[in-house]
Amino acid sequence: MEIIEINDNLLAALHLKAAASERKRMNQDLRTTAEDGSQRMLNALEVGTEVPVHRHLETSETTVCLQGCLDVVFYDLQPNGDGETNMVEQKRVRLCPREGKYGVQIPLGAWHSVEVYEPSTIFEAKDGAYQPVRH
């Protein structure tokens, strides 16, 4: 049995890896066995990380902010008049624990991304095994 303690030391180590990575983010898988078909992870996000606008077609997503400050940004596809569509920002949800803004439930199929204002750590949970996101 592996016990994973979620504490300042774990989060600090995760942020060191995130800061050193090209993508400016790093996750920590919280599943304890290969048979675990869920998705539970910590994700350290540094200022400047770019998370492409994406959606999940098989699951909703629960996101809880443990530290830092970021916006979860929601989008809709809207026609641009040329037979094409554009991503248009519809809503922002601020996640900032010191302001009492802890998390958001992202509905199935909702287009979303994040904008990070300071180094932040989020807990993410989704149903089922990992599926690549669809842009």
TATA-V481186 format. One record per residue. N is the residue number from 1. RES is the residue in one letter. NEAR is the number of other C-alpha atoms within 8 Angstrom. D_CENTER is the distance of its C-alpha to the mean C-alpha in Angstrom with 2 decimals. Layout:
BEGIN
N|RES|NEAR|D_CENTER / N|RES|NEAR|D_CENTER
END
This chain:
BEGIN
1|M|3|27.24 / 2|E|4|24.44 / 3|I|4|23.30 / 4|I|5|20.09 / 5|E|5|20.34 / 6|I|6|17.29 / 7|N|6|19.06 / 8|D|6|19.41 / 9|N|6|20.72 / 10|L|9|17.81 / 11|L|11|15.28 / 12|A|8|17.80 / 13|A|8|18.28 / 14|L|12|14.63 / 15|H|14|14.59 / 16|L|8|17.88 / 17|K|10|16.55 / 18|A|14|13.63 / 19|A|9|16.33 / 20|A|7|18.62 / 21|S|9|16.45 / 22|E|4|16.98 / 23|R|7|13.33 / 24|K|14|12.85 / 25|R|14|9.98 / 26|M|12|10.64 / 27|N|9|9.60 / 28|Q|8|12.13 / 29|D|8|12.99 / 30|L|9|14.40 / 31|R|10|16.60 / 32|T|7|20.18 / 33|T|5|22.01 / 34|A|6|21.85 / 35|E|4|22.96 / 36|D|8|19.92 / 37|G|9|18.51 / 38|S|11|15.37 / 39|Q|14|11.83 / 40|R|11|11.01 / 41|M|12|9.35 / 42|L|12|8.78 / 43|N|12|6.72 / 44|A|15|9.04 / 45|L|15|8.50 / 46|E|14|11.95 / 47|V|9|13.57 / 48|G|6|14.19 / 49|T|11|11.23 / 50|E|8|11.08 / 51|V|6|8.29 / 52|P|6|10.75 / 53|V|8|11.03 / 54|H|11|10.59 / 55|R|12|11.16 / 56|H|12|11.74 / 57|L|7|15.48 / 58|E|7|15.99 / 59|T|11|13.69 / 60|S|12|11.96 / 61|E|12|8.60 / 62|T|12|8.80 / 63|T|12|6.42 / 64|V|11|8.85 / 65|C|15|9.33 / 66|L|10|12.01 / 67|Q|10|13.11 / 68|G|12|13.05 / 69|C|14|12.47 / 70|L|13|10.09 / 71|D|12|10.22 / 72|V|12|8.12 / 73|V|13|10.70 / 74|F|12|12.36 / 75|Y|12|15.01 / 76|D|9|18.15 / 77|L|8|20.41 / 78|Q|8|23.80 / 79|P|9|27.06 / 80|N|8|28.34 / 81|G|5|32.00 / 82|D|5|32.45 / 83|G|6|31.28 / 84|E|7|27.83 / 85|T|8|24.60 / 86|N|8|22.28 / 87|M|8|18.71 / 88|V|8|19.39 / 89|E|8|17.12 / 90|Q|8|17.80 / 91|K|7|15.94 / 92|R|8|13.76 / 93|V|8|12.53 / 94|R|9|12.78 / 95|L|14|11.09 / 96|C|13|13.74 / 97|P|12|15.42 / 98|R|5|18.69 / 99|E|5|18.99 / 100|G|6|18.46 / 101|K|9|15.22 / 102|Y|10|13.06 / 103|G|9|10.63 / 104|V|9|10.35 / 105|Q|8|11.12 / 106|I|9|9.99 / 107|P|8|13.23 / 108|L|11|14.14 / 109|G|10|14.61 / 110|A|11|13.04 / 111|W|11|12.28 / 112|H|11|9.26 / 113|S|11|7.58 / 114|V|10|7.06 / 115|E|10|10.16 / 116|V|14|10.46 / 117|Y|9|13.93 / 118|E|9|14.39 / 119|P|13|13.03 / 120|S|14|10.27 / 121|T|13|9.09 / 122|I|13|6.62 / 123|F|13|7.67 / 124|E|13|6.17 / 125|A|11|9.22 / 126|K|11|10.55 / 127|D|11|14.26 / 128|G|8|16.22 / 129|A|8|16.11 / 130|Y|7|13.64 / 131|Q|4|14.36 / 132|P|4|13.64 / 133|V|7|11.81 / 134|R|7|14.53 / 135|H|6|14.72
END
